[in-house]
Amino acid sequence: MEKQLSIVIPSYNMEEYLDQCIGSMVNISEVGLQALEVICVNDGSKDRTSEIAHKYADRYPGTFKVIDKANGHYGSCINAALKAANGRYFRIVDADDWVDSEALDKLLGILPGIDSDAVLTNFNVCYDYRIEKVEYQGLSWDKETDLTKVEMPMHHWLGMHMLTWKTSLLRDIGFKQTEGICYTDIQYASIPLLHTKTITPLNLVLYQYRLGREGQSMDNKSMYKNRHHFLKMLKDLYDVYASIDSSNMGSEEIRNKFLGGPIVQMMIAYLWNEKPSKQEANDLRDFLDEVDGMYPHALDDMRGYKLWGIGVNELWMKKSVLAPVLLFAVRKYRKAKGII
């Protein structure tokens, strides 16, 4: 039976969560298991991650496989899995997250009838004490949309958690995520979209995104610690965009959205938690000036982001004398509230 979907699970020291993640993919029909391929990439873990992954590979050899490799960070896991993938479609599920088993089973039954470049599904953001559903608005459910004829609405962030790509599309464009750094899921969510002609949204809540876990990459402390990773990811993303002649309708909006959103996050990591060094500040301003010159609207989100009604980021960009005072107050406030 042809594999319809390859799911990659990038894993580093995830023994605490991996059973829940993989277990959510086992609890489906036999037909679903035959259509599914799960590739767990052990990124040089020092705990029982590899052992747990191999347990499932031994139990379900037709569905699960394990790649054990030296540590190379998130992007290297995606790159390794893409080379080995046999499914018609390809997506990521992080090892500390999981999927809704019923939604996965339904997706596997629907995929044989789809030939779009991308498939869009909804997801839940799962905190310790509440769950928030994230639902994409603006496209017709269960109907393929031709992006060359309509402008794709961008009502909110189109994240990794929503997107399943056609494997042949990723290979045809030579897709490769930056290795050795965090946050490259943003590249996964945005670069292929510039080449996408058709997309089918399905009204399924597939991905279950755990948020609030201490130490995860989107934790404020981790974002500041890894701020250089964020800048490297953005620079590589910018270089890819600058090299592409994207003439399909909607691509300029998409490009601006996927540059602007991460830039807001980076500004918070750089400026709002700790005072960057003079060299860091100059490097960041130079990069933003370059982006501004190529894509005049890409920084609109960054400029429009306000705190206490004040555009702190914009003042910092303009080197206003008020910026250091405001940022000092922001840092003191965030530390007092434990937001760092």
Secondary structure, DSSP 8 states (H G I E B T S, - for coil): ----EEEEEEESS-TTTHHHHHHHHHSS-HHHHHHEEEEEEEES-SSSHHHHHHHHHHH-TTTEEEEEE---HHHHHHHHHHHH--SSEEEE--TT-EE-HHHHHHHHHHGGG---SEEEEEEEEE-SS-EEEE---SS-TTS-EETTTS----SS---GGGEEEEHHHHHHTT----SSSS-THHHHHHTGGGG--EEEEEEEEEEEEE---TTSTTSHHHHHHTHHHHHHHHHHHHHHHHH----STTHHHHHHHHHHHHHHHHHIIIIISS---HHHHHHHHHHHHHHHHH-TTTTHHHHH--BTTB-HHHHHHTT-THHHHHHHHHHHHHHHTT--
